[in-house]
């Protein structure tokens, strides 16, 4: 039985059912601090220096910002989060969030860790989807050289083969155990290479069901067209397109680079254009639901509501196997838990990894949050509403 008519993103009782009073108080003070641009600006250099010279701040980080946005330092430490989300009907996407490495040994270790997440997911419906970044298993500069179509040296050709082999091993394991794997989007100047890899993996592994998903950043002016073109390719060649739809994560970096190097920015002119394309992408995917499986990765309430309306309008089941909503752990619980409570497929990204290695991810989250107009105010207002409801 479906319960879509009960959906309300204002229902804080459902949104925070999983959170203790202590959790709410911690989130309240944390979001108040993140809302301070001053803290976000001075936090990264001060924290990185403290960790570098060995000051004992790891436990403080682990009990505050890390606890809010991460599942733990390894998969074992994520178990509590996995179970807590599952009680609210929300799935887990284990996201090994170590960034900025560039040694072959680390790339192999990262591949092995991603394979662990897939094996862990294989025995648990609470982990319906997995994810990885190509820069986690390959050198950024090599991907950039591939994108620029520059000739590779013999050594680089061998290096590229190792990157392709790692991606193949991950997608092969996902196919073997029947667990979807999403390939995250990255900067535009390495994205063509990632897109090609992803499409080739789909050709190989998405014949019967959607196993491999590529990510489309709709804040790029060309990505709605890419989505449609890839869907046409999939239809013509007889495989299912897996698509994760997001707005995007590298806007300032993209615009600055375009300006510095004197080429047109690939980013949409404004947020209205991005929102328009995102919602058109939702419409396109639901129109082609038999041949496109998609994850709507968004914290935008209007887009989430629009997708629920599309699902109703097209008389699709709320829990259609080709439709997932996704948000980040520690944010927008009013979306995740209320959507799940109304019968929709929902999963949260649960980043994990050693505290020191995950700090770049955490600081980017904080910086993105302050850049999103009203996001922190919204989070705070919902937490305050629930605290008042509980009489705290």
Buried (B, 14 or more C-beta within 10 A) or exposed (E): EEEBEEBEBEBBEBBBBBBEEEBBBBBBEBBBBBBBEEBBEEBBEEBBEBBEEEEEEBEEBBEBBBBBBBBBBBBEEBBEBBEBBBEBBBBBBBBBBBBEBEEEEBBEBBBEBBBBBBBBBBEBEBBBBBBBBBBBBBBBEBBBBBBEEEEEEEEBEEBBEBBBEBBBBBBBBBBEBEBBBBBBBBBBBBBBBBBEBBBBBBBBBBEEBBBBBBBBBBBBBBBBEBBBEBBEBBBEEEBBBBBBBBBBBBBEEBEEBBEEEEEEBBBBEEBEBBBBBBBBBBBBBBEBBEBBBBBBBBBBBEBBBBBBEBBEEEEBEBBBEBBBBBBBBBBBBBBBBBBBBBBBBBBBBBBBBEBBBBBBBBBBBBBBBBEBEEBBEBBBEBBBBBBEEEEE
